[in-house]
Amino acid sequence: MQKCLAKFIVIFLFAPLILKAQVAELVAHYPLNNSGEELGQKYTSMKLINTIFSGGGTYTEGVYDDFGKQKGNAVLSPFISEWDLGNFYLSLSFKASRLKKMPIFMIGSSARLLGLYISPEGQLQVEINNHNLSYAVEKISLKHSQWYLLQISLKNQELQIFLDKTLIFSKKNIILNEQYISSDKNISSVDFGNGNCFEGYWKDLKISKTSSQSNNGNSETTATALETPIGKWETTEINVPGNATQDYYTKSRRKFFLLKHTDEKLSLIWQDEKSKIIYYTVFSEDLKQGKTSVLNSEKSEKLLAACIDDKNNLYYAVSSDDYERNKGNDILSLYKTDKNGGKILKKSYNSDKKNLDIFAFGNYAAALSYNNQTLAIFMARTMNKSGDGLNHQGGIALVFDSNTLEIIRNTGQTSGHSFDNFLMASKNGNFIGVDLGDNYPR
């Protein structure tokens, strides 16, 4: 699953007629391996003042002087008009030739909006708004003559810095000088405020922005691949049936269940919260297309959880919502289908106090998993009235025979109250589950 996640970040939001994903857009890309050209040809070339190409990147000697007289060294980008300095992602590979007080980079040649300095001891320091704000990066010590991958994200006033895909700095309430963020959209190897210059190598500079885009007319839209701390990823929008808006998907109950098939394909079981239809979408290998079909269910049933077995049979748990409709107890049911969604079996279970003790499911979380011809579910619900006349809430775990859907084991309460849960199959044929509870008021 890890391999798939590196390419397919499932941040699905729902909009009319489409499955909507967060899109990352590449603004500018300067490889800096043998020229200063911008790969997308949207911007003019990087100014490479008295630099040379060496070791796969561009090298600057770190000298600040009269650049017009062939003495100073600088790597300086042009004005990048699409760069939103309040919402961006930047990556840069660098190698310092020696350790001294110098900027690795500086954003904004006039106002020095954001920079990262290195000390003679290899320590890092974040400099903001012409050095009016400075933050030391703790427990990090860089070495000279070694390549590092630097990744920086500024979004919703939160600044995050990653070094070799490891988070090393995070700070909220970071606001770059608003007087200059629309006019100082450039990056360089020089701090023109104090004359400090980076001595070493730059390569593969990428600047991206993140936005939410929809695709109401096309069957697919793919954004440029983005390098992130967990690898490269891109997003694709795929048209699916449905008529619910995002407002229907704001409660806590899980709505989408991503499944991995034996042939490495991915699929999704999900429910249109307005029509209550449960859908099954199978993605193509490149994740750019999807085929959607309708799964068996009754209109009164609410999707709780789903999983897949080693033969690509599907399982999904639903509640009948009898409490909402008839003021009776909700009923848990399990469906089993073949790999194409054809119904094989359905079984419902007793909700009374001596059995599953279910009063209502509400919008609490549930998790379903398959392992070695058995199924397990973690779920939260309110229970039948206790002696104090209240319907207390708690979690419960059940194990089923995957062939007959008969209950093999009822563990009883796993926590109370239960706020969230997680369940996975272990290699020895068992299940591992986590239930987040407070046991209030005991």
C-alpha positions in Angstrom: 0.0 0.0 0.0 2.9 2.3 0.7 3.9 2.3 -3.0 0.4 3.4 -4.0 0.2 6.1 -1.5 3.3 7.8 -2.8 1.4 8.4 -6.0 -2.2 8.5 -4.9 -3.0 10.8 -2.0 -6.6 10.1 -1.1 -7.9 13.5 0.0 -11.2 13.1 -1.7 -13.8 15.8 -1.1 -17.2 15.4 -2.7 -18.8 17.8 -5.2 -21.8 17.4 -7.6 -21.1 14.6 -10.1 -17.4 14.3 -9.4 -14.9 12.9 -7.0 -12.8 15.8 -6.2 -9.1 15.8 -5.1 -6.7 18.4 -4.0 -4.5 19.5 -6.9 -0.9 20.6 -6.6 0.3 22.9 -9.4 3.9 23.3 -10.4 4.7 27.0 -11.0 8.4 26.9 -12.0 11.1 24.3 -12.3 14.8 25.1 -12.7 16.9 21.9 -13.0 20.2 23.9 -13.0 22.1 20.9 -14.3 23.5 22.4 -17.5 21.7 25.7 -18.0 19.6 28.2 -16.2 16.5 27.6 -18.2 13.0 27.1 -16.7 11.8 23.7 -17.7 8.2 24.8 -18.5 9.5 27.8 -20.4 7.0 30.0 -18.6 9.7 32.2 -17.2 13.1 33.6 -18.3 16.2 31.8 -17.3 17.8 32.0 -13.9 20.6 34.6 -13.7 23.8 32.7 -13.1 26.4 35.3 -12.3 30.0 34.0 -12.4 28.9 30.4 -11.7 29.9 27.1 -13.3 28.1 23.8 -13.8 29.8 21.0 -11.9 28.7 17.9 -10.0 25.2 17.8 -11.5 24.4 21.4 -10.4 25.4 25.0 -10.6 28.3 26.1 -8.4 28.8 29.6 -6.8 32.0 30.6 -4.9 30.1 32.6 -2.3 31.7 36.0 -3.1 29.7 39.2 -2.8 31.1 42.0 -4.9 30.4 44.1 -8.0 28.7 41.5 -10.1 29.1 43.7 -13.2 32.9 43.4 -12.9 33.0 39.6 -12.9 33.9 39.4 -9.2 30.7 38.4 -7.4 28.7 35.2 -7.5 25.0 34.8 -7.5 22.1 32.6 -8.5 19.1 34.8 -9.0 15.6 33.9 -10.3 13.5 36.3 -12.3 10.2 37.7 -11.0 7.9 34.6 -10.8 4.4 36.1 -11.2 2.4 33.0 -10.3 4.3 32.4 -7.1 1.8 33.0 -4.2 4.1 33.8 -1.3 1.3 33.1 1.2 0.7 29.6 -0.1 3.5 27.7 -1.7 5.7 24.6 -1.7 9.4 24.8 -2.6 12.1 22.1 -3.0 15.8 22.5 -3.6 18.8 20.2 -3.5 21.9 21.9 -2.2 25.5 21.1 -1.2 27.7 23.5 0.8 31.4 23.5 -0.1 32.3 24.6 3.3 30.6 25.7 6.5 30.4 29.4 7.3 27.7 31.9 8.1 25.7 32.1 4.8 22.2 31.8 3.4 21.3 28.6 1.6 18.6 30.6 -0.1 16.8 33.9 0.3 13.3 34.6 -1.0 12.8 38.2 -1.9 15.9 40.1 -2.9 14.5 43.5 -1.7 12.7 42.6 1.6 14.4 39.3 2.5 11.0 37.7 3.2 12.2 34.2 4.0 15.7 32.6 4.2 17.5 29.7 5.7 21.0 30.3 7.1 23.7 27.9 7.9 26.4 28.5 10.6 30.1 27.6 10.7 29.0 24.7 13.0 26.4 23.5 10.5 23.4 24.8 12.5 20.4 26.1 10.7 18.5 29.3 11.4 15.2 30.5 9.7 15.2 34.3 8.9 12.0 36.1 8.2 11.1 39.6 7.1 14.6 41.1 6.8 15.8 39.2 9.9 13.1 40.7 12.1 12.2 37.2 13.1 14.8 34.5 13.6 14.2 30.8 14.7 16.9 28.3 15.4 16.4 24.8 14.0 17.3 22.5 16.9 19.1 19.2 16.8 20.3 19.6 13.2 23.9 19.7 12.2 24.8 19.8 8.5 28.0 18.6 6.9 29.9 20.2 4.0 30.4 18.5 0.7 27.1 16.5 1.1 23.9 16.8 -0.9 20.7 17.6 1.0 17.1 17.8 -0.2 15.4 20.9 1.3 11.6 21.1 1.2 9.6 24.1 2.4 5.9 24.5 2.8 4.0 27.7 3.8 0.2 27.3 4.0 -2.4 28.8 6.2 0.4 30.8 7.9 2.1 27.5 9.0 5.8 27.1 7.9 7.2 23.7 7.7 10.8 22.7 6.6 11.9 19.2 5.7 15.5 18.0 5.3 15.9 14.8 3.3 12.1 14.2 3.8 12.2 14.6 7.6 10.4 17.4 9.3 12.9 19.6 11.1 11.0 22.8 11.7 7.3 23.8 12.1 6.0 27.2 13.1 2.5 28.6 13.0 1.4 32.3 12.5 4.1 33.0 10.0 3.1 36.0 7.9 5.6 37.4 5.3 5.8 41.1 4.9 2.5 41.9 3.1 4.0 45.1 1.6 6.3 43.1 -0.6 4.8 39.6 -1.2 3.3 40.7 -4.5 6.4 42.4 -5.8 9.3 40.4 -4.3 8.6 37.1 -6.0 12.1 35.8 -6.5 14.7 33.6 -4.9 18.5 33.8 -4.8 21.7 32.5 -3.2 22.5 36.0 -1.9 21.3 38.0 1.0 21.5 41.5 -0.5 20.9 43.1 2.9 24.2 42.0 4.4 26.3 40.7 1.5 26.3 37.1 2.6 26.4 34.5 -0.3 26.0 30.8 -0.5 29.1 28.9 -1.3 28.3 25.6 -2.9 25.9 23.9 -5.3 22.2 24.3 -6.2 20.1 21.9 -8.4 16.5 21.0 -9.1 14.7 24.1 -7.8 10.9 23.6 -7.9 8.2 26.1 -6.8 4.6 24.9 -6.6 1.2 26.1 -5.4 -1.6 24.2 -4.0 -5.2 24.9 -4.9 -8.6 23.2 -4.9 -9.9 22.7 -8.5 -12.9 21.0 -9.9 -13.6 19.3 -13.2 -17.2 19.4 -14.1 -16.9 18.6 -17.8 -14.0 16.4 -18.4 -13.6 12.7 -17.5 -10.1 13.4 -16.0 -7.6 16.1 -15.1 -4.1 15.3 -14.0 -1.9 17.9 -12.2 1.9 18.0 -12.6 3.7 15.5 -10.3 4.9 17.1 -7.1 7.9 16.0 -5.0 6.8 15.8 -1.3 8.4 14.5 1.9 6.7 11.1 1.2 7.6 10.9 -2.5 6.2 12.1 -5.8 2.4 12.3 -6.2 -0.1 13.6 -8.6 -3.9 13.8 -8.5 -6.6 12.9 -10.9 -10.3 13.8 -10.9 -12.6 11.0 -12.1 -16.3 11.5 -12.9 -18.6 9.4 -10.8 -22.4 9.3 -10.3 -24.0 11.1 -7.4 -25.7 14.3 -6.5 -24.6 15.1 -3.0 -22.6 18.2 -2.2 -19.7 18.5 0.2 -22.1 19.6 3.0 -23.3 16.0 3.2 -19.8 14.7 4.0 -18.8 16.9 7.0 -19.8 14.5 9.9 -17.4 12.2 11.6 -18.5 8.8 10.2 -16.2 7.5 7.5 -17.6 7.8 4.0 -14.9 6.3 1.6 -13.1 3.0 1.9 -10.1 2.4 -0.3 -9.4 -1.2 -1.2 -6.3 -2.9 -2.7 -6.8 -5.9 -5.0 -4.5 -8.9 -5.5 -3.4 -7.5 -8.9 -2.4 -4.2 -7.1 -5.4 -2.3 -8.5 -7.2 0.1 -6.2 -11.0 0.5 -5.8 -13.3 2.5 -3.6 -16.6 1.7 -1.9 -18.5 4.8 -1.0 -22.0 6.1 -0.5 -23.9 9.0 -1.9 -25.1 10.6 1.3 -28.1 12.2 -0.4 -29.5 9.3 -2.4 -28.0 6.6 0.0 -26.9 4.6 -3.0 -23.7 2.6 -2.3 -21.2 2.7 -5.2 -18.1 0.7 -6.2 -15.5 2.5 -8.2 -12.5 0.5 -9.7 -9.5 2.6 -10.8 -7.3 2.0 -13.8 -3.7 1.1 -13.1 -2.6 4.7 -13.9 -5.4 6.0 -11.6 -6.6 8.3 -14.4 -9.9 6.5 -15.1 -12.5 4.8 -13.1 -15.5 2.5 -13.7 -18.4 2.8 -11.2 -21.2 0.4 -10.5 -24.0 0.2 -7.9 -23.7 -2.3 -5.0 -26.7 -4.0 -3.4 -28.3 -2.1 -0.5 -31.6 -0.9 0.7 -32.4 2.8 0.7 -32.6 2.8 4.5 -29.1 1.4 4.9 -26.1 3.5 5.9 -22.5 2.4 4.9 -20.3 1.8 7.9 -17.2 0.1 6.7 -15.8 -2.0 3.9 -12.9 -4.4 3.1 -11.7 -6.9 0.5 -10.3 -10.5 0.7 -7.6 -12.4 -1.0 -10.0 -13.5 -3.8 -11.1 -9.9 -4.4 -14.5 -10.5 -2.8 -16.0 -7.4 -1.3 -17.5 -7.0 2.2 -19.3 -4.0 3.5 -21.1 -3.3 6.8 -24.3 -1.3 6.9 -26.8 -0.1 9.5 -30.5 -0.1 8.9 -31.2 3.3 10.5 -34.4 1.8 12.0 -34.0 4.3 14.9 -34.2 7.3 12.6 -37.1 5.8 10.6 -39.2 3.8 13.0 -37.8 4.7 16.4 -36.6 1.1 16.8 -33.1 -0.2 17.2 -30.6 0.1 14.4 -29.6 -3.2 12.9 -26.1 -4.2 11.7 -25.9 -6.2 8.4 -23.0 -7.5 6.4 -22.9 -7.9 2.6 -20.5 -10.2 0.7 -20.1 -9.8 -3.1 -17.9 -11.1 -5.8 -15.1 -9.0 -7.4 -17.7 -7.4 -9.8 -20.0 -6.5 -7.0 -22.5 -9.3 -7.5 -24.3 -10.2 -4.3 -23.2 -13.5 -2.7 -24.6 -13.2 0.8 -26.2 -10.8 3.3 -26.7 -11.4 7.0 -28.3 -9.2 9.7 -27.7 -9.5 13.4 -29.7 -9.1 16.6 -29.4 -5.7 18.3 -30.9 -6.6 21.7 -29.1 -6.2 25.0 -28.0 -9.9 25.2 -26.5 -9.8 21.7 -24.8 -6.8 20.0 -26.6 -4.3 22.3 -27.1 -1.7 19.6 -29.5 1.2 20.0 -28.3 3.6 17.3 -25.1 4.0 15.2 -25.3 7.7 14.7 -22.1 9.1 13.0 -19.6 7.0 14.9 -16.6 5.4 13.3 -16.4 1.7 12.2 -13.5 -0.3 10.7 -13.7 -3.7 8.9 -10.8 -6.0 8.0 -10.3 -9.4 6.4 -7.7 -12.1 7.4 -7.5 -15.8 6.8 -11.2 -16.5 6.1 -12.4 -14.3 8.9 -13.6 -10.8 9.2 -13.4 -8.4 12.1 -15.1 -5.2 12.8 -14.5 -2.4 15.3 -17.6 -0.1 15.7 -19.0 2.5 18.1 -22.7 2.8 18.9 -25.1 3.8 21.6 -26.5 0.9 23.6 -29.9 -0.1 24.8 -31.0 1.8 27.9 -29.2 0.9 31.1 -30.5 0.9 34.7 -30.1 4.7 34.8 -32.4 5.1 31.8 -29.7 6.4 29.5 -28.4 5.0 26.2 -24.6 5.0 26.9 -22.1 4.9 24.0 -19.2 2.5 23.6 -17.2 0.5 21.2 -17.5 -3.2 20.4 -15.5 -5.7 18.4 -16.8 -8.8 16.5 -15.2 -11.6 14.5 -17.1 -13.4 11.6 -16.6 -16.4 9.4 -16.1 -14.8 6.0 -17.8 -17.7 4.2 -21.0 -17.8 6.2 -20.9 -14.3 7.9 -21.8 -16.0 11.2 -20.4 -14.4 14.3 -17.5 -16.3 15.7 -16.7 -14.1 18.6 -18.2 -11.1 20.4 -15.5 -9.4 22.5 -18.0 -7.1 24.1 -17.1 -3.5 24.9 -13.7 -2.3 23.7 -14.0 1.2 25.1 -16.6 3.7 26.2 -16.9 6.3 25.1 -15.4 5.4 21.7 -14.3 8.3 19.6 -12.3 6.6 16.8 -10.9 3.2 15.8 -8.4 1.5 13.6 -8.2 -2.1 12.5 -5.7 -4.1 10.4 -4.8 -7.8 9.7 -1.7 -9.2 11.3 0.6 -11.7 9.6 -0.2 -14.4 12.0 -3.8 -14.5 11.0 -5.2 -12.3 13.8 -6.3 -8.7 13.9 -4.8 -5.7 15.5 -7.2 -2.9 16.6 -7.0 0.4 18.4 -10.0 2.0 20.0 -9.8 5.6 21.2 -12.0 5.9 24.4 -12.1 7.9 27.6 -14.1 5.5 29.9 -16.0 8.5 31.2 -17.2 8.9 33.9 -15.5 5.9 35.5 
